[in-house]
Amino acid sequence: VVVKEVKLWSDELDRPLLHSIFFGGGTPSLIGAERIGRIVEAVRESFEFKTEIEISLEANPEDLSTRQIEKLYSVGLNRLSFGVQSFNPLLLGRLGRCHNESTVRDGVLWARRAGFDNLSFDLIYGIPTQTFHDWQESLNVAVSLEPDHISTYELSLEPWTKMGQWVKSGEEQLPGEDSVIEMYEWS
């Protein structure tokens, strides 16, 4: 379906020049390198590419093995964005995340070995029970891993999530506004 859409839009837009391709908004890595490769190939056939095009994928660190990372690189991706969120095990548990610092370190190592020279981390502040010190520690670990980019985001709660329900019921409490501002400013 996506390949058909790519071809449809190529005709509709008269084959414009692309500067980047971004697979994001959730965990597109779960569809697998082969499917991503088919989409990239369809885009290559249907659009003009800037010489130095960035082809980027968002992924959870725990979803990628060394083999998957190698396949992603071989199908044309040149940037990986890891949804790290935090390096604090307790906060990762609150977020329902299955990775840890070691998983991220492995992912970075495998990605660099595969040829990726553009890695990004997403980190979240404003998580229930998160302290300013927790935030500093996560940022320090992130910087020590030498990604090419770090994006920071304030936690956004959705009412249908477990955490959204916990906060609404009072089981969990978000950090105070002053604390969240301090985390934001330290980013």
C-alpha positions in Angstrom: 0.0 0.0 0.0 2.8 2.5 0.9 4.6 1.7 -2.3 1.5 2.4 -4.3 1.0 5.7 -2.4 4.6 6.7 -3.2 4.1 6.2 -6.9 0.8 8.0 -6.8 2.3 11.1 -5.1 5.3 11.1 -7.4 2.9 11.5 -10.4 0.8 14.0 -8.6 3.8 16.2 -7.5 5.8 15.8 -10.7 8.8 14.0 -9.2 10.1 16.7 -6.8 13.6 16.8 -5.4 13.8 15.1 -1.9 16.2 16.3 0.8 15.2 13.7 3.4 13.1 10.6 4.0 12.0 10.1 7.6 10.5 6.8 8.9 9.0 7.9 12.3 6.0 8.5 14.5 6.1 5.4 16.7 8.3 2.5 15.9 8.6 2.0 12.2 11.6 -0.3 12.7 9.1 -3.0 13.6 8.0 -3.5 10.0 11.5 -4.8 9.2 14.4 -3.8 7.0 13.1 -5.6 3.9 9.8 -3.7 3.9 11.7 -0.4 4.6 14.0 -1.3 1.8 11.1 -1.7 -0.6 9.7 1.7 0.4 13.1 3.3 0.0 13.5 1.7 -3.5 10.0 2.9 -4.5 10.9 6.4 -3.4 14.2 6.3 -5.3 12.4 5.2 -8.5 9.6 7.8 -8.1 11.4 11.0 -6.9 14.6 12.9 -7.5 17.1 12.7 -4.7 19.4 15.4 -3.4 23.0 14.0 -3.6 23.4 13.9 0.2 19.9 12.8 1.1 19.2 11.8 4.8 17.2 8.6 5.2 16.3 8.3 8.8 14.5 5.7 11.0 13.1 5.9 14.6 13.7 2.8 16.6 13.4 1.5 20.1 16.9 0.3 21.2 15.6 -3.1 22.3 14.1 -3.8 18.9 17.4 -3.8 17.0 20.0 -6.5 16.7 23.3 -6.1 15.0 22.0 -8.0 12.0 18.9 -5.8 11.7 21.0 -2.6 11.9 23.3 -4.0 9.2 20.3 -4.7 7.0 18.9 -1.2 7.6 22.1 0.3 6.5 22.3 -1.9 3.4 18.9 -0.8 2.2 20.0 2.8 2.2 19.3 4.3 5.6 22.0 6.6 6.9 20.6 7.9 10.2 19.1 6.1 13.2 17.2 7.8 15.9 17.0 5.8 19.1 14.0 6.3 21.4 16.2 6.1 24.5 13.8 8.3 26.7 16.0 7.8 29.8 19.0 5.9 31.2 17.4 5.5 34.6 16.1 1.9 35.0 13.3 2.9 37.3 12.1 5.6 35.0 12.3 3.3 32.0 10.1 0.8 33.9 7.6 3.6 34.5 7.5 4.3 30.8 7.1 0.6 30.0 10.4 0.4 28.2 12.4 -2.8 27.9 15.9 -1.5 27.2 18.7 -0.4 29.5 21.9 1.5 29.2 23.8 -1.6 27.9 21.2 -2.1 25.1 21.7 1.5 23.9 25.5 1.1 24.1 25.3 -2.1 22.0 23.0 -0.4 19.5 25.4 2.5 19.1 28.4 0.2 18.7 26.5 -2.0 16.1 25.3 1.1 14.2 28.8 2.6 14.0 30.2 -0.7 12.9 27.5 -1.0 10.2 28.5 2.4 8.8 26.0 4.8 10.3 27.6 8.1 10.9 24.5 9.9 12.0 22.9 8.7 15.3 20.3 10.5 17.4 18.8 10.0 20.8 15.4 11.1 22.0 15.2 11.8 25.8 12.2 12.7 27.9 11.9 14.9 31.0 9.0 15.4 33.3 8.4 11.7 34.0 6.7 11.0 37.3 9.2 10.7 40.2 12.0 12.0 37.9 14.4 14.4 39.7 16.7 17.0 38.3 19.6 14.8 39.2 18.0 11.9 37.2 17.7 14.2 34.2 21.3 15.3 34.5 22.5 11.7 34.7 20.6 10.7 31.6 21.9 13.6 29.6 25.5 12.9 30.8 25.3 9.2 29.8 23.8 10.3 26.4 26.6 12.7 25.7 29.2 10.1 26.7 27.9 7.8 24.0 28.6 10.6 21.4 25.5 10.6 19.3 25.4 13.2 16.6 22.2 14.7 17.9 20.1 14.6 21.1 16.4 15.7 21.1 14.8 16.4 24.4 11.0 16.4 25.0 8.7 17.1 27.9 6.6 14.0 28.7 3.2 14.2 26.9 0.5 12.1 28.6 -2.2 10.5 26.7 -5.3 9.7 28.7 -5.7 6.1 27.4 -2.1 5.1 28.5 -1.4 3.4 31.8 0.6 6.4 33.0 -2.1 8.8 31.9 -4.6 6.8 34.0 -2.2 6.6 37.0 -1.7 10.4 36.9 -5.4 11.1 36.6 -6.2 8.8 39.5 -3.4 10.3 41.7 -1.4 7.0 41.8 1.5 8.9 40.0 2.4 12.5 40.2 4.2 14.6 37.6 7.2 16.6 38.7 6.3 20.2 39.7 6.4 23.0 37.1 9.6 24.5 38.6 11.3 21.2 38.4 10.2 20.6 34.8 11.4 24.1 33.8 14.8 23.4 35.5 15.1 20.2 33.4 14.1 22.0 30.2 16.6 24.8 30.9 19.4 22.4 31.6 18.9 20.6 28.3 
